[in-house]
Amino acid sequence: MKSKGLYQDFFLHFDILVMGIIFAIGFIYSVGFHFSWAVLLIFIAGLVFFMFSEYVTHRFLFHLKVPKNQLFLKFLKRIHYDHHTYPEDLKLLFLPIWYSIPNLGALCIIFYLITQNLTLTSAFGAGLVLMLLVYEWKHYVAHRPIKPKTKLGRHIKKLHILHHFKNENYWYGVSTPIFDGLFGTLKDEKEVKTSATAKSLEERM
């Protein structure tokens, strides 16, 4: 596939467009129209919080052992199990907006209830959504024939490939390996055994 088509597949994807519009609205309202250092700090806090929640969600929700409830199993299959089975399937690469919007929206509601400040909440939400878009891009790059230009970018792509094809119990961070390092799941690939269930999460015991 030509590089133009690769970029179109990402930037013209419906879910990416929707989340991009939501980011633009929140960012322009908060950082653009009501800029202050406090607003900028909260925006950055949103970025960091998403990176943390990304790790926690990936490790403890997306990789749950197979549930008995069939509806919950169907949810996990769509949100992550099937992605491990078919890692190159474009339809399974992106988090669907029916998942992202309610989850990020709930975080914003909680933040608003704590702060009672719409501008700060918009800044926090904009940070969350921007980092979601970064996450989606890095995840997309990891699974498509795109070579990152930086050493860090190539390293992050390699770690995600290891998560899929070496062992699903390590390297959960997609946008950053920081929280893998903090929580002990950033390993040297030579020290990790190849898992028989990396491509079949439903077969884990």
C-alpha positions as CSV (number, residue, x, y, z in Angstrom):
1,M,0.0,0.0,0.0
2,K,1.3,3.5,-0.8
3,S,2.0,5.8,2.1
4,K,-0.8,8.1,1.0
5,G,-3.3,5.4,1.4
6,L,-1.8,4.5,4.8
7,Y,-2.3,8.0,6.1
8,Q,-5.8,8.3,4.6
9,D,-6.8,5.1,6.4
10,F,-6.0,6.8,9.7
11,F,-6.9,10.4,9.3
12,L,-10.1,9.8,7.4
13,H,-11.3,7.0,9.7
14,F,-14.7,8.0,11.1
15,D,-13.8,7.4,14.8
16,I,-10.6,9.4,14.5
17,L,-12.5,12.3,12.8
18,V,-15.1,12.4,15.5
19,M,-12.5,12.3,18.3
20,G,-10.5,15.0,16.5
21,I,-13.5,17.3,16.3
22,I,-14.2,16.7,20.0
23,F,-10.5,17.5,20.8
24,A,-10.6,20.7,18.7
25,I,-13.8,22.0,20.5
26,G,-12.4,21.3,24.0
27,F,-9.0,22.7,23.2
28,I,-10.2,25.9,21.5
29,Y,-12.7,26.6,24.3
30,S,-10.3,26.0,27.2
31,V,-6.7,26.7,26.0
32,G,-7.7,29.0,23.2
33,F,-10.4,31.2,24.7
34,H,-9.6,30.9,28.4
35,F,-5.8,30.5,28.5
36,S,-4.1,30.5,31.8
37,W,-1.2,28.5,33.3
38,A,-3.7,26.6,35.4
39,V,-5.7,25.7,32.3
40,L,-2.5,24.6,30.5
41,L,-1.4,22.5,33.6
42,I,-4.8,20.8,33.7
43,F,-4.5,20.1,30.0
44,I,-1.2,18.4,30.6
45,A,-2.7,16.5,33.5
46,G,-5.3,15.1,31.1
47,L,-2.5,13.9,28.8
48,V,-0.7,12.1,31.7
49,F,-3.9,10.7,33.1
50,F,-4.8,9.1,29.8
51,M,-1.4,7.4,29.6
52,F,-2.0,5.9,33.0
53,S,-5.6,4.9,32.3
54,E,-4.4,3.4,29.0
55,Y,-2.0,1.1,30.8
56,V,-4.5,0.1,33.5
57,T,-7.3,-0.5,31.1
58,H,-5.2,-2.5,28.7
59,R,-3.7,-4.7,31.4
60,F,-6.7,-5.2,33.7
61,L,-9.8,-4.9,31.5
62,F,-8.7,-5.8,28.0
63,H,-6.8,-8.8,29.2
64,L,-9.3,-10.2,31.6
65,K,-9.6,-13.9,31.6
66,V,-12.6,-15.2,29.6
67,P,-15.8,-14.2,31.3
68,K,-18.8,-16.6,31.6
69,N,-21.2,-13.9,30.6
70,Q,-21.6,-14.0,26.9
71,L,-22.5,-10.4,26.4
72,F,-19.4,-9.3,28.3
73,L,-17.3,-11.8,26.3
74,K,-18.7,-10.3,23.1
75,F,-17.6,-6.9,24.3
76,L,-14.1,-8.1,25.1
77,K,-13.8,-9.9,21.7
78,R,-14.6,-6.7,19.9
79,I,-12.6,-4.4,22.1
80,H,-9.4,-6.5,22.3
81,Y,-9.5,-10.3,22.1
82,D,-10.2,-10.4,18.3
83,H,-7.4,-7.8,17.8
84,H,-4.9,-10.2,19.1
85,T,-6.2,-12.9,16.8
86,Y,-6.3,-10.7,13.8
87,P,-3.7,-8.0,14.6
88,E,-3.6,-6.5,11.1
89,D,-7.4,-6.2,10.7
90,L,-8.0,-2.5,10.2
91,K,-11.6,-2.7,11.7
92,L,-10.1,-3.9,15.0
93,L,-7.3,-1.4,15.3
94,F,-9.3,1.6,16.6
95,L,-11.2,1.9,19.8
96,P,-14.8,2.5,18.8
97,I,-16.4,5.8,19.8
98,W,-19.2,3.9,21.6
99,Y,-16.4,2.9,24.0
100,S,-14.2,6.0,24.0
101,I,-16.8,8.8,24.3
102,P,-18.7,7.3,27.4
103,N,-15.5,6.5,29.2
104,L,-13.7,9.8,28.6
105,G,-17.0,11.6,29.2
106,A,-17.4,9.9,32.6
107,L,-13.9,11.0,33.6
108,C,-14.8,14.6,32.6
109,I,-18.0,14.5,34.6
110,I,-16.1,13.3,37.7
111,F,-13.6,16.0,37.1
112,Y,-16.3,18.6,36.9
113,L,-18.0,17.4,40.0
114,I,-14.7,17.9,41.8
115,T,-13.7,21.3,40.4
116,Q,-17.1,22.8,39.5
117,N,-15.2,24.5,36.6
118,L,-16.2,24.1,33.0
119,T,-13.1,25.6,31.6
120,L,-10.8,23.3,33.6
121,T,-12.9,20.4,32.7
122,S,-12.7,21.2,29.0
123,A,-8.9,21.5,29.3
124,F,-8.7,18.1,31.1
125,G,-11.0,16.5,28.5
126,A,-9.0,18.0,25.6
127,G,-5.9,16.5,27.2
128,L,-7.5,13.1,27.5
129,V,-8.7,13.1,23.9
130,L,-5.5,14.4,22.4
131,M,-3.6,11.5,24.1
132,L,-6.2,9.1,22.9
133,L,-5.5,10.3,19.4
134,V,-1.7,9.9,20.0
135,Y,-2.4,6.4,21.3
136,E,-4.5,5.5,18.2
137,W,-1.7,6.8,15.9
138,K,1.1,4.8,17.7
139,H,-1.1,1.7,17.7
140,Y,-1.8,2.2,14.0
141,V,1.9,2.6,13.2
142,A,2.7,-0.5,15.2
143,H,0.5,-2.6,13.0
144,R,1.0,-1.0,9.6
145,P,4.0,-0.9,7.3
146,I,5.1,2.5,8.6
147,K,8.7,3.0,9.9
148,P,8.8,5.6,12.7
149,K,11.4,8.3,12.1
150,T,12.7,8.4,15.7
151,K,14.6,5.9,17.8
152,L,11.9,6.1,20.5
153,G,9.2,5.6,18.0
154,R,10.8,2.5,16.6
155,H,11.3,1.2,20.2
156,I,7.7,1.7,21.1
157,K,6.6,-0.1,17.9
158,K,8.9,-3.0,18.7
159,L,7.5,-3.3,22.2
160,H,3.9,-3.5,20.9
161,I,4.9,-6.1,18.4
162,L,6.4,-8.1,21.2
163,H,3.2,-7.8,23.2
164,H,1.3,-9.3,20.2
165,F,3.8,-12.0,19.1
166,K,6.1,-12.7,22.0
167,N,4.0,-12.6,25.2
168,E,0.7,-10.8,25.9
169,N,1.5,-10.4,29.6
170,Y,4.1,-7.7,29.1
171,W,4.6,-4.4,27.2
172,Y,1.0,-3.1,27.8
173,G,1.9,0.6,27.0
174,V,1.0,1.6,23.5
175,S,1.7,5.3,23.6
176,T,4.5,5.1,26.2
177,P,6.5,2.4,28.0
178,I,6.7,4.5,31.2
179,F,4.0,2.7,33.2
180,D,5.3,-0.7,32.1
181,G,8.6,0.4,33.7
182,L,6.9,1.5,36.8
183,F,4.7,-1.6,37.2
184,G,7.2,-4.3,36.2
185,T,5.9,-5.2,32.8
186,L,8.8,-3.7,30.8
187,K,11.1,-6.7,30.2
188,D,14.0,-7.6,28.1
189,E,12.6,-9.8,25.4
190,K,15.4,-12.3,25.9
191,E,14.1,-12.9,29.5
192,V,10.5,-13.6,28.5
193,K,9.2,-16.9,27.3
194,T,7.1,-17.0,24.1
195,S,3.5,-17.4,25.1
196,A,1.3,-19.9,23.3
197,T,-1.8,-17.6,23.8
198,A,-0.5,-14.3,22.5
199,K,-2.7,-14.6,19.5
200,S,-5.6,-16.4,21.2
201,L,-6.5,-14.6,24.4
202,E,-9.7,-16.7,24.7
203,E,-7.6,-19.9,25.3
204,R,-5.9,-18.6,28.4
205,M,-6.5,-20.7,31.5
